Amino acid sequence: MRTTLWALEGLEHILFGSGRRVARRNAWTAVLEDRRRADARHEAESYLASAARPKASTAT
């Protein structure tokens, strides 16, 4: 039984090996894009929060 499993895993590796690499690369690209969007969202939120704060009066 174990030999059959190893043979099927070997065949799967040969047939789908490059597909897994592509899927892994696509997943990593998606992670990087999500991080970029999160950084942009954080920057926009910080900008909007600072714009919404009342300006301190410099006149005395």
C-alpha positions as CSV (number, residue, x, y, z in Angstrom):
1,M,0.0,0.0,0.0
2,R,2.8,2.4,0.9
3,T,4.6,1.8,-2.4
4,T,1.5,2.7,-4.3
5,L,1.1,5.9,-2.4
6,W,4.7,6.8,-3.1
7,A,4.2,6.1,-6.8
8,L,1.1,8.3,-7.0
9,E,2.9,11.1,-5.1
10,G,5.8,10.8,-7.5
11,L,3.5,11.0,-10.5
12,E,1.7,13.9,-9.0
13,H,5.0,15.7,-8.5
14,I,6.1,15.1,-12.1
15,L,2.7,16.2,-13.6
16,F,1.9,19.1,-11.3
17,G,5.2,20.3,-10.0
18,S,5.4,23.5,-12.0
19,G,1.7,24.3,-11.3
20,R,2.5,24.3,-7.6
21,R,5.4,26.7,-8.2
22,V,3.1,29.0,-10.1
23,A,0.4,28.8,-7.4
24,R,3.0,29.6,-4.7
25,R,4.4,32.6,-6.7
26,N,0.8,33.9,-7.3
27,A,0.0,33.5,-3.6
28,W,3.2,35.4,-2.6
29,T,2.3,38.2,-5.1
30,A,-1.1,38.4,-3.6
31,V,0.4,38.7,-0.1
32,L,2.7,41.5,-1.2
33,E,-0.2,43.3,-2.9
34,D,-2.3,43.0,0.3
35,R,0.6,44.5,2.3
36,R,0.9,47.4,-0.2
37,R,-2.8,48.1,0.0
38,A,-2.7,48.0,3.8
39,D,0.2,50.5,3.9
40,A,-1.7,52.8,1.5
41,R,-4.8,52.5,3.6
42,H,-2.9,53.3,6.8
43,E,-1.3,56.3,5.2
44,A,-4.6,57.6,3.9
45,E,-6.2,57.1,7.3
46,S,-3.4,59.0,9.0
47,Y,-3.7,61.8,6.5
48,L,-7.4,62.1,7.0
49,A,-7.1,62.0,10.8
50,S,-4.5,64.7,10.8
51,A,-6.7,66.8,8.4
52,A,-9.7,66.4,10.7
53,R,-7.9,67.6,13.8
54,P,-8.6,71.2,14.7
55,K,-5.7,73.5,14.0
56,A,-4.0,75.0,17.1
57,S,-4.3,78.7,17.2
58,T,-1.0,80.5,17.1
59,A,-2.5,83.9,18.0
60,T,-2.2,85.0,21.6
